[in-house]
Amino acid sequence: MAKLERYINDDFDTVVQTITNGILNTSMSASLEDSSDFHSGNCRCSVRVFERYSYMGGNRLSMSVTLFQGEDGQVQMSAITAGGSQAMFFKVNTWGEEAFLDVLQGIIDRAGW
């Protein structure tokens, strides 16, 4: 498992769309497996689960991206990857997981977040 967390000062809907479109446009095998959106008062939460094929690991892996906007308007992002290992009892490689997070890091960098 690999994790990336950030605080983002931008419009919530823009952040969700930029991340979703960016991930889906970076890999032929990337897909949005499911999503969920919640709100309560001025607070919002969006969860996106992406999946893609890892050529290095020879298997599929997933990345869950959670975006939360609290009362202060700042967006908190947490992205966690999973899968990508072929061993039964311990992880042999995490290259695919880290590479998937690198895609998200590139999207964040290009957006200036």
MMTF fields as JSON, N, C-alpha, C and O atoms, coordinates in Angstrom:
{
  "mmtfVersion": "1.0.0",
  "mmtfProducer": "UNKNOWN",
  "numBonds": 451,
  "numAtoms": 452,
  "numGroups": 113,
  "numChains": 1,
  "numModels": 1,
  "chainsPerModel": [1],
  "groupsPerChain": [113],
  "chainIdList": ["A"],
  "bondAtomList": [4, 2, 8, 6, 12, 10, 16, 14, 20, 18, 24, 22, 28, 26, 32, 30, 36, 34, 40, 38, 44, 42, 48, 46, 52, 50, 56, 54, 60, 58, 64, 62, 68, 66, 72, 70, 76, 74, 80, 78, 84, 82, 88, 86, 92, 90, 96, 94, 100, 98, 104, 102, 108, 106, 112, 110, 116, 114, 120, 118, 124, 122, 128, 126, 132, 130, 136, 134, 140, 138, 144, 142, 148, 146, 152, 150, 156, 154, 160, 158, 164, 162, 168, 166, 172, 170, 176, 174, 180, 178, 184, 182, 188, 186, 192, 190, 196, 194, 200, 198, 204, 202, 208, 206, 212, 210, 216, 214, 220, 218, 224, 222, 228, 226, 232, 230, 236, 234, 240, 238, 244, 242, 248, 246, 252, 250, 256, 254, 260, 258, 264, 262, 268, 266, 272, 270, 276, 274, 280, 278, 284, 282, 288, 286, 292, 290, 296, 294, 300, 298, 304, 302, 308, 306, 312, 310, 316, 314, 320, 318, 324, 322, 328, 326, 332, 330, 336, 334, 340, 338, 344, 342, 348, 346, 352, 350, 356, 354, 360, 358, 364, 362, 368, 366, 372, 370, 376, 374, 380, 378, 384, 382, 388, 386, 392, 390, 396, 394, 400, 398, 404, 402, 408, 406, 412, 410, 416, 414, 420, 418, 424, 422, 428, 426, 432, 430, 436, 434, 440, 438, 444, 442, 448, 446],
  "bondOrderList": [1, 1, 1, 1, 1, 1, 1, 1, 1, 1, 1, 1, 1, 1, 1, 1, 1, 1, 1, 1, 1, 1, 1, 1, 1, 1, 1, 1, 1, 1, 1, 1, 1, 1, 1, 1, 1, 1, 1, 1, 1, 1, 1, 1, 1, 1, 1, 1, 1, 1, 1, 1, 1, 1, 1, 1, 1, 1, 1, 1, 1, 1, 1, 1, 1, 1, 1, 1, 1, 1, 1, 1, 1, 1, 1, 1, 1, 1, 1, 1, 1, 1, 1, 1, 1, 1, 1, 1, 1, 1, 1, 1, 1, 1, 1, 1, 1, 1, 1, 1, 1, 1, 1, 1, 1, 1, 1, 1, 1, 1, 1, 1],
  "groupList": [{"groupName": "MET", "atomNameList": ["N", "CA", "C", "O"], "elementList": ["N", "C", "C", "O"], "formalChargeList": [0, 0, 0, 0], "bondAtomList": [1, 0, 2, 1, 3, 2], "bondOrderList": [1, 1, 2], "singleLetterCode": "M", "chemCompType": "L-PEPTIDE LINKING"}, {"groupName": "ALA", "atomNameList": ["N", "CA", "C", "O"], "elementList": ["N", "C", "C", "O"], "formalChargeList": [0, 0, 0, 0], "bondAtomList": [1, 0, 2, 1, 3, 2], "bondOrderList": [1, 1, 2], "singleLetterCode": "A", "chemCompType": "L-PEPTIDE LINKING"}, {"groupName": "LYS", "atomNameList": ["N", "CA", "C", "O"], "elementList": ["N", "C", "C", "O"], "formalChargeList": [0, 0, 0, 0], "bondAtomList": [1, 0, 2, 1, 3, 2], "bondOrderList": [1, 1, 2], "singleLetterCode": "K", "chemCompType": "L-PEPTIDE LINKING"}, {"groupName": "LEU", "atomNameList": ["N", "CA", "C", "O"], "elementList": ["N", "C", "C", "O"], "formalChargeList": [0, 0, 0, 0], "bondAtomList": [1, 0, 2, 1, 3, 2], "bondOrderList": [1, 1, 2], "singleLetterCode": "L", "chemCompType": "L-PEPTIDE LINKING"}, {"groupName": "GLU", "atomNameList": ["N", "CA", "C", "O"], "elementList": ["N", "C", "C", "O"], "formalChargeList": [0, 0, 0, 0], "bondAtomList": [1, 0, 2, 1, 3, 2], "bondOrderList": [1, 1, 2], "singleLetterCode": "E", "chemCompType": "L-PEPTIDE LINKING"}, {"groupName": "ARG", "atomNameList": ["N", "CA", "C", "O"], "elementList": ["N", "C", "C", "O"], "formalChargeList": [0, 0, 0, 0], "bondAtomList": [1, 0, 2, 1, 3, 2], "bondOrderList": [1, 1, 2], "singleLetterCode": "R", "chemCompType": "L-PEPTIDE LINKING"}, {"groupName": "TYR", "atomNameList": ["N", "CA", "C", "O"], "elementList": ["N", "C", "C", "O"], "formalChargeList": [0, 0, 0, 0], "bondAtomList": [1, 0, 2, 1, 3, 2], "bondOrderList": [1, 1, 2], "singleLetterCode": "Y", "chemCompType": "L-PEPTIDE LINKING"}, {"groupName": "ILE", "atomNameList": ["N", "CA", "C", "O"], "elementList": ["N", "C", "C", "O"], "formalChargeList": [0, 0, 0, 0], "bondAtomList": [1, 0, 2, 1, 3, 2], "bondOrderList": [1, 1, 2], "singleLetterCode": "I", "chemCompType": "L-PEPTIDE LINKING"}, {"groupName": "ASN", "atomNameList": ["N", "CA", "C", "O"], "elementList": ["N", "C", "C", "O"], "formalChargeList": [0, 0, 0, 0], "bondAtomList": [1, 0, 2, 1, 3, 2], "bondOrderList": [1, 1, 2], "singleLetterCode": "N", "chemCompType": "L-PEPTIDE LINKING"}, {"groupName": "ASP", "atomNameList": ["N", "CA", "C", "O"], "elementList": ["N", "C", "C", "O"], "formalChargeList": [0, 0, 0, 0], "bondAtomList": [1, 0, 2, 1, 3, 2], "bondOrderList": [1, 1, 2], "singleLetterCode": "D", "chemCompType": "L-PEPTIDE LINKING"}, {"groupName": "PHE", "atomNameList": ["N", "CA", "C", "O"], "elementList": ["N", "C", "C", "O"], "formalChargeList": [0, 0, 0, 0], "bondAtomList": [1, 0, 2, 1, 3, 2], "bondOrderList": [1, 1, 2], "singleLetterCode": "F", "chemCompType": "L-PEPTIDE LINKING"}, {"groupName": "THR", "atomNameList": ["N", "CA", "C", "O"], "elementList": ["N", "C", "C", "O"], "formalChargeList": [0, 0, 0, 0], "bondAtomList": [1, 0, 2, 1, 3, 2], "bondOrderList": [1, 1, 2], "singleLetterCode": "T", "chemCompType": "L-PEPTIDE LINKING"}, {"groupName": "VAL", "atomNameList": ["N", "CA", "C", "O"], "elementList": ["N", "C", "C", "O"], "formalChargeList": [0, 0, 0, 0], "bondAtomList": [1, 0, 2, 1, 3, 2], "bondOrderList": [1, 1, 2], "singleLetterCode": "V", "chemCompType": "L-PEPTIDE LINKING"}, {"groupName": "GLN", "atomNameList": ["N", "CA", "C", "O"], "elementList": ["N", "C", "C", "O"], "formalChargeList": [0, 0, 0, 0], "bondAtomList": [1, 0, 2, 1, 3, 2], "bondOrderList": [1, 1, 2], "singleLetterCode": "Q", "chemCompType": "L-PEPTIDE LINKING"}, {"groupName": "GLY", "atomNameList": ["N", "CA", "C", "O"], "elementList": ["N", "C", "C", "O"], "formalChargeList": [0, 0, 0, 0], "bondAtomList": [1, 0, 2, 1, 3, 2], "bondOrderList": [1, 1, 2], "singleLetterCode": "G", "chemCompType": "PEPTIDE LINKING"}, {"groupName": "SER", "atomNameList": ["N", "CA", "C", "O"], "elementList": ["N", "C", "C", "O"], "formalChargeList": [0, 0, 0, 0], "bondAtomList": [1, 0, 2, 1, 3, 2], "bondOrderList": [1, 1, 2], "singleLetterCode": "S", "chemCompType": "L-PEPTIDE LINKING"}, {"groupName": "HIS", "atomNameList": ["N", "CA", "C", "O"], "elementList": ["N", "C", "C", "O"], "formalChargeList": [0, 0, 0, 0], "bondAtomList": [1, 0, 2, 1, 3, 2], "bondOrderList": [1, 1, 2], "singleLetterCode": "H", "chemCompType": "L-PEPTIDE LINKING"}, {"groupName": "CYS", "atomNameList": ["N", "CA", "C", "O"], "elementList": ["N", "C", "C", "O"], "formalChargeList": [0, 0, 0, 0], "bondAtomList": [1, 0, 2, 1, 3, 2], "bondOrderList": [1, 1, 2], "singleLetterCode": "C", "chemCompType": "L-PEPTIDE LINKING"}, {"groupName": "TRP", "atomNameList": ["N", "CA", "C", "O"], "elementList": ["N", "C", "C", "O"], "formalChargeList": [0, 0, 0, 0], "bondAtomList": [1, 0, 2, 1, 3, 2], "bondOrderList": [1, 1, 2], "singleLetterCode": "W", "chemCompType": "L-PEPTIDE LINKING"}],
  "groupTypeList": [0, 1, 2, 3, 4, 5, 6, 7, 8, 9, 9, 10, 9, 11, 12, 12, 13, 11, 7, 11, 8, 14, 7, 3, 8, 11, 15, 0, 15, 1, 15, 3, 4, 9, 15, 15, 9, 10, 16, 15, 14, 8, 17, 5, 17, 15, 12, 5, 12, 10, 4, 5, 6, 15, 6, 0, 14, 14, 8, 5, 3, 15, 0, 15, 12, 11, 3, 10, 13, 14, 4, 9, 14, 13, 12, 13, 0, 15, 1, 7, 11, 1, 14, 14, 15, 13, 1, 0, 10, 10, 2, 12, 8, 11, 18, 14, 4, 4, 1, 10, 3, 9, 12, 3, 13, 14, 7, 7, 9, 5, 1, 14, 18],
  "groupIdList": [1, 2, 3, 4, 5, 6, 7, 8, 9, 10, 11, 12, 13, 14, 15, 16, 17, 18, 19, 20, 21, 22, 23, 24, 25, 26, 27, 28, 29, 30, 31, 32, 33, 34, 35, 36, 37, 38, 39, 40, 41, 42, 43, 44, 45, 46, 47, 48, 49, 50, 51, 52, 53, 54, 55, 56, 57, 58, 59, 60, 61, 62, 63, 64, 65, 66, 67, 68, 69, 70, 71, 72, 73, 74, 75, 76, 77, 78, 79, 80, 81, 82, 83, 84, 85, 86, 87, 88, 89, 90, 91, 92, 93, 94, 95, 96, 97, 98, 99, 100, 101, 102, 103, 104, 105, 106, 107, 108, 109, 110, 111, 112, 113],
  "secStructList": [7, 3, 3, 3, 3, 3, 3, 3, 7, 1, 7, 2, 2, 2, 2, 2, 2, 2, 2, 2, 2, 2, 2, 2, 6, 6, 7, 6, 6, 7, 3, 3, 3, 3, 3, 3, 3, 3, 3, 3, 6, 6, 3, 3, 3, 3, 3, 3, 3, 3, 3, 3, 3, 3, 6, 6, 6, 6, 3, 3, 3, 3, 3, 3, 3, 3, 3, 3, 3, 7, 6, 6, 7, 7, 3, 3, 3, 3, 3, 3, 3, 3, 3, 7, 7, 7, 7, 1, 1, 1, 7, 1, 7, 7, 2, 2, 2, 2, 2, 2, 2, 2, 2, 2, 2, 2, 2, 2, 2, 2, 2, 6, 7],
  "xCoordList": [0.835, 0.0, 0.884, 1.947, 0.42, 1.105, 0.051, -1.107, 0.459, -0.509, 0.034, 1.232, -0.865, -0.542, -1.65, -2.828, -1.278, -2.269, -1.884, -0.705, -2.91, -2.697, -3.85, -4.969, -3.558, -4.582, -4.613, -3.567, -5.801, -5.946, -6.878, -7.971, -6.433, -7.257, -7.791, -7.186, -8.916, -9.544, -11.006, -11.419, -11.77, -13.178, -13.316, -12.639, -14.183, -14.34, -14.662, -14.014, -15.663, -16.053, -14.921, -14.747, -14.153, -13.0, -11.962, -11.396, -11.708, -10.732, -11.181, -10.392, -12.451, -12.974, -12.837, -12.341, -13.269, -13.224, -11.803, -11.511, -10.914, -9.522, -8.847, -8.157, -9.035, -8.425, -9.029, -8.3, -10.355, -11.018, -10.593, -10.177, -10.694, -10.317, -8.835, -8.441, -8.018, -6.58, -6.189, -5.373, -6.753, -6.422, -6.931, -6.213, -8.164, -8.729, -8.031, -8.043, -7.421, -6.756, -5.278, -4.625, -4.735, -3.3, -2.984, -1.822, -3.979, -3.724, -4.904, -6.06, -4.602, -5.663, -6.43, -7.627, -5.752, -6.381, -7.045, -7.671, -6.915, -7.509, -9.023, -9.558, -9.704, -11.166, -11.628, -10.954, -12.782, -13.43, -14.372, -15.401, -14.024, -14.8, -16.093, -17.133, -16.025, -17.232, -16.949, -15.794, -18.007, -17.869, -19.024, -20.069, -18.806, -19.831, -19.641, -18.512, -20.744, -20.7, -21.665, -22.793, -21.199, -22.005, -21.902, -20.923, -22.899, -22.81, -23.678, -24.685, -23.262, -24.007, -23.723, -22.596, -24.744, -24.526, -23.566, -23.798, -22.485, -21.471, -20.329, -19.384, -20.4, -19.338, -19.669, -20.827, -18.621, -18.793, -17.709, -16.597, -18.063, -17.106, -17.351, -18.488, -16.303, -16.382, -15.332, -14.186, -15.749, -14.842, -14.833, -15.89, -13.646, -13.484, -12.548, -11.485, -12.946, -12.096, -11.73, -12.585, -10.436, -9.911, -9.176, -8.724, -9.069, -8.317, -7.548, -7.996, -6.4, -5.637, -4.732, -4.47, -4.27, -3.35, -1.933, -1.535, -1.181, 0.214, 1.083, 1.158, 1.74, 2.607, 3.801, 4.242, 4.324, 5.487, 5.129, 5.903, 3.956, 3.549, 2.792, 2.639, 2.306, 1.555, 0.19, -0.319, -0.409, -1.716, -2.445, -1.916, -3.645, -4.415, -4.257, -4.032, -4.38, -4.326, -5.333, -5.819, -5.647, -6.663, -6.096, -5.098, -6.779, -6.459, -7.774, -8.641, -7.91, -9.074, -8.679, -7.68, -9.469, -9.216, -10.415, -11.549, -10.155, -11.197, -10.926, -9.822, -11.944, -11.851, -12.89, -14.061, -12.458, -13.349, -13.194, -12.081, -14.319, -14.306, -15.111, -16.312, -14.441, -15.088, -15.631, -15.712, -15.999, -16.588, -15.668, -16.143, -14.35, -13.405, -13.218, -12.563, -13.783, -13.704, -12.482, -12.428, -11.501, -10.3, -10.612, -11.359, -10.03, -10.248, -9.093, -7.927, -9.418, -8.423, -8.525, -9.618, -7.376, -7.34, -6.502, -5.425, -7.01, -6.247, -6.39, -7.504, -5.267, -5.269, -4.456, -3.326, -5.041, -4.384, -4.482, -5.562, -3.349, -3.323, -3.25, -2.746, -3.762, -3.718, -3.665, -4.078, -3.153, -3.007, -1.61, -0.716, -1.424, -0.146, 0.928, 2.035, 0.651, 1.648, 1.233, 0.045, 2.215, 1.916, 2.251, 2.04, 2.763, 3.135, 1.92, 0.943, 1.997, 0.871, 0.867, -0.197, 2.038, 2.079, 2.704, 2.542, 3.405, 4.005, 4.139, 4.046, 4.356, 4.442, 5.827, 6.84, 5.851, 7.111, 7.48, 8.646, 6.492, 6.766, 5.623, 4.465, 5.979, 4.98, 5.171, 4.655, 5.915, 6.197, 4.911, 4.767, 3.992, 2.747, 1.947, 1.377, 1.892, 1.16, 1.79, 1.088, 3.092, 3.791, 3.668, 3.54, 3.706, 3.557, 2.155, 2.004, 1.136, -0.23, -0.337, -0.981, 0.287, 0.307, 1.103, 0.773, 2.152, 2.925, 2.056, 2.245, 1.107, 0.171, -0.635, -0.784, -1.151, -1.924, -1.05, -1.496, 0.187, 1.095, 1.341, 1.426, 1.456, 1.619, 0.398, 0.539, -0.787, -2.017, -2.04, -2.38, -1.678, -1.633, -0.614, -0.891, 0.555, 1.599, 1.163, 1.371, 0.557, 0.105, -0.999, -1.092, -1.833, -2.921, -2.407, -3.126, -1.178, -0.609, -1.104, -1.103, -1.525, -2.014, -0.885, -1.098],
  "yCoordList": [-1.166, 0.0, 1.235, 1.267, 2.241, 3.529, 4.614, 4.437, 5.742, 6.781, 8.157, 8.413, 9.047, 10.438, 11.298, 11.054, 12.312, 13.208, 14.656, 15.009, 15.492, 16.906, 17.748, 17.261, 19.021, 20.039, 20.875, 21.298, 21.115, 21.801, 23.001, 22.875, 24.157, 25.361, 25.636, 26.38, 25.035, 25.228, 24.807, 24.255, 25.071, 24.691, 23.171, 22.453, 22.683, 21.244, 20.496, 19.497, 20.974, 20.286, 20.272, 19.293, 21.359, 21.423, 20.38, 19.719, 20.228, 19.245, 17.834, 17.049, 17.513, 16.181, 15.909, 14.853, 16.846, 16.653, 16.568, 15.742, 17.424, 17.428, 16.108, 15.549, 15.602, 14.328, 13.175, 12.33, 13.139, 12.053, 12.028, 10.986, 13.159, 13.219, 12.952, 12.276, 13.482, 13.282, 11.819, 11.344, 11.102, 9.683, 8.872, 8.025, 9.131, 8.357, 8.63, 7.777, 9.802, 10.158, 9.795, 10.02, 9.236, 8.921, 7.477, 7.145, 6.616, 5.201, 4.586, 4.821, 3.79, 3.08, 2.143, 1.927, 1.586, 0.578, 1.175, 0.447, 2.487, 3.106, 3.176, 3.492, 2.873, 2.95, 3.477, 3.308, 4.112, 4.53, 3.406, 3.205, 2.675, 1.496, 1.872, 1.253, 2.889, 3.347, 4.683, 5.08, 5.367, 6.656, 6.847, 6.205, 7.748, 8.048, 9.483, 9.936, 10.197, 11.598, 11.822, 11.329, 12.579, 12.889, 14.374, 15.023, 14.902, 16.265, 16.385, 15.694, 17.269, 17.573, 19.028, 19.388, 19.857, 21.285, 21.801, 21.626, 22.437, 22.956, 21.978, 22.301, 20.804, 19.801, 18.869, 18.514, 18.475, 17.573, 16.504, 16.728, 15.333, 14.235, 13.48, 13.122, 13.242, 12.441, 11.344, 11.582, 10.134, 8.994, 8.458, 8.242, 8.243, 7.676, 6.479, 6.564, 5.366, 4.175, 3.894, 3.591, 4.003, 3.779, 2.445, 1.939, 1.894, 0.656, 0.772, 1.43, 0.135, 0.082, -1.138, -1.746, -1.469, -2.59, -2.099, -1.045, -2.859, -2.546, -3.443, -4.651, -2.856, -3.639, -4.197, -5.316, -3.419, -3.892, -5.089, -6.041, -5.042, -6.127, -7.222, -8.318, -6.94, -7.933, -8.221, -9.336, -7.215, -7.418, -6.07, -5.034, -6.097, -4.874, -4.371, -5.149, -3.065, -2.47, -1.348, -0.864, -0.935, 0.097, 1.284, 1.183, 2.418, 3.623, 4.243, 4.545, 4.428, 5.108, 6.541, 6.785, 7.49, 8.905, 9.452, 9.398, 9.975, 10.582, 12.073, 12.497, 12.863, 14.315, 14.79, 14.419, 15.613, 16.129, 17.635, 18.157, 18.321, 19.774, 20.094, 19.831, 20.66, 21.008, 22.418, 23.055, 22.895, 24.226, 25.337, 26.371, 25.136, 26.186, 26.288, 27.216, 25.349, 25.397, 24.727, 24.513, 24.389, 23.726, 22.269, 21.608, 21.776, 20.393, 19.534, 19.845, 18.468, 17.497, 16.282, 15.78, 15.813, 14.657, 13.559, 13.81, 12.342, 11.167, 10.135, 9.765, 9.676, 8.665, 7.467, 7.616, 6.287, 5.061, 4.029, 3.785, 3.426, 2.376, 1.017, 0.888, 0.007, -1.36, -2.331, -2.013, -3.515, -4.523, -4.456, -3.847, -5.061, -4.959, -5.911, -5.896, -6.736, -7.683, -9.091, -9.407, -9.923, -11.283, -12.324, -13.517, -11.888, -12.843, -13.205, -12.459, -14.363, -14.834, -14.239, -13.889, -14.116, -13.713, -12.344, -11.792, -11.782, -10.464, -9.82, -10.498, -8.522, -7.8, -7.96, -7.67, -8.423, -8.583, -7.285, -6.888, -6.629, -5.353, -4.385, -4.777, -3.127, -2.07, -1.025, 0.087, -1.378, -0.427, 0.08, 1.277, -0.82, -0.42, 0.529, 1.495, 0.275, 1.145, 2.529, 3.537, 2.575, 3.859, 4.603, 5.828, 3.873, 4.505, 5.102, 6.162, 4.431, 4.943, 6.245, 7.197, 6.284, 7.519, 8.611, 9.79, 8.236, 9.218, 9.91, 11.092, 9.172, 9.763, 10.86, 11.958, 10.558, 11.549, 12.729, 13.875, 12.464, 13.54, 14.48, 15.695, 13.921, 14.736, 15.613, 16.765, 15.076, 15.85, 17.013, 18.139, 16.732, 17.759, 18.843, 20.033, 18.429, 19.381, 20.269, 21.482, 19.669, 20.444, 21.433, 22.515, 21.058, 21.94, 23.034, 23.988, 22.893, 23.889, 23.776, 24.758, 22.586, 22.373, 21.966, 21.74],
  "zCoordList": [0.0, 0.0, 0.0, 0.62, -0.707, -0.723, -0.532, -0.91, 0.058, 0.39, 0.042, 0.162, -0.392, -0.699, -0.117, -0.375, 0.673, 1.254, 0.992, 0.972, 0.79, 0.479, 1.002, 1.167, 1.259, 1.47, 0.202, -0.292, -0.326, -1.605, -1.427, -0.875, -1.9, -1.859, -3.261, -4.032, -3.575, -4.879, -4.751, -3.731, -5.786, -5.822, -5.754, -6.49, -4.878, -4.648, -5.938, -6.253, -6.69, -7.929, -8.95, -9.677, -9.004, -9.913, -9.534, -10.406, -8.239, -7.772, -8.152, -8.678, -7.885, -8.205, -9.703, -10.096, -10.534, -11.994, -12.528, -13.393, -12.015, -12.482, -12.171, -13.024, -10.966, -10.585, -11.383, -11.903, -11.48, -12.209, -13.667, -14.175, -14.343, -15.759, -15.959, -16.909, -15.063, -15.188, -15.093, -15.883, -14.145, -13.991, -15.178, -15.709, -15.591, -16.702, -18.025, -18.913, -18.174, -19.427, -19.472, -20.491, -18.388, -18.376, -18.716, -18.948, -18.751, -19.01, -19.746, -19.392, -20.781, -21.507, -20.594, -20.785, -19.606, -18.764, -17.519, -16.749, -17.313, -16.124, -16.255, -17.317, -15.151, -15.142, -13.783, -12.767, -13.797, -12.565, -12.186, -12.832, -11.143, -10.75, -10.047, -10.271, -9.196, -8.516, -7.852, -7.698, -7.463, -6.797, -5.826, -5.933, -4.879, -3.896, -3.437, -3.246, -3.259, -2.851, -1.691, -1.699, -0.687, 0.485, 0.787, 0.419, 1.449, 1.969, 3.216, 3.369, 4.087, 5.296, 5.626, 5.965, 5.526, 5.722, 4.669, 3.473, 5.107, 4.183, 3.94, 3.221, 4.521, 4.363, 3.203, 2.983, 2.46, 1.33, 1.351, 1.83, 0.819, 0.723, -0.579, -0.888, -1.328, -2.551, -2.473, -2.091, -2.843, -2.88, -4.3, -4.892, -4.848, -6.183, -6.086, -5.472, -6.694, -6.72, -8.17, -9.003, -8.446, -9.786, -9.818, -8.791, -11.01, -11.198, -12.504, -13.443, -12.555, -13.797, -13.791, -12.753, -14.973, -15.133, -14.88, -15.377, -14.113, -13.851, -14.718, -14.489, -15.713, -16.596, -15.83, -16.093, -14.883, -14.118, -13.246, -13.144, -12.617, -11.738, -12.448, -11.911, -13.67, -14.424, -13.822, -13.936, -13.176, -12.556, -12.443, -12.847, -11.898, -11.718, -10.286, -9.36, -10.125, -8.807, -8.725, -9.747, -7.515, -7.336, -6.571, -5.858, -6.75, -5.987, -5.544, -6.364, -4.249, -3.687, -3.374, -2.698, -3.87, -3.623, -2.857, -3.335, -1.671, -0.852, -0.762, -0.421, -1.072, -0.986, 0.016, -0.069, 0.968, 2.001, 2.097, 2.154, 2.113, 2.299, 3.552, 3.615, 4.542, 5.802, 5.784, 4.733, 6.944, 7.098, 6.613, 6.141, 6.724, 6.323, 4.814, 4.339, 4.051, 2.591, 2.005, 0.794, 2.822, 2.31, 1.988, 2.709, 0.889, 0.463, 0.971, 0.728, 1.667, 2.111, 1.202, 0.938, 0.724, -0.169, 0.457, 0.997, 0.376, 0.781, -0.333, -0.704, -0.861, -1.923, -1.445, -0.98, -1.565, -1.118, -2.234, -2.773, -2.575, -3.585, -2.908, -1.792, -3.598, -3.079, -4.245, -5.36, -3.968, -5.008, -5.586, -4.997, -6.7, -7.374, -6.885, -7.424, -5.89, -5.419, -5.825, -5.886, -6.099, -6.53, -5.464, -5.678, -4.338, -3.289, -2.444, -2.383, -1.792, -0.994, 0.415, 0.927, 1.054, 2.457, 2.699, 3.787, 1.733, 1.899, 0.53, -0.493, 0.51, -0.757, -1.365, -0.728, -2.601, -3.316, -4.018, -4.029, -4.6, -5.256, -4.997, -4.856, -4.938, -4.8, -5.896, -5.789, -6.953, -8.031, -8.678, -8.929, -8.942, -9.592, -8.731, -9.24, -7.432, -6.516, -6.486, -6.561, -6.379, -6.331, -7.658, -7.672, -8.772, -10.087, -10.254, -10.861, -9.722, -9.798, -8.987, -9.427, -7.818, -7.031, -7.731, -7.605, -8.469, -9.227, -10.279, -10.564, -10.854, -11.812, -11.127, -11.663, -9.944, -9.192, -8.788, -8.846, -8.38, -8.013, -9.194, -9.015, -10.396, -11.595, -11.867, -12.277, -11.641, -11.817, -10.826, -11.188, -9.583, -8.545, -8.895, -8.745, -9.36, -9.735, -10.894, -10.858, -11.93, -13.093, -12.721, -13.301, -11.751, -11.313, -10.364, -10.067, -9.896, -8.987, -7.559, -6.817, -7.174, -5.814, -4.912, -3.72]
}
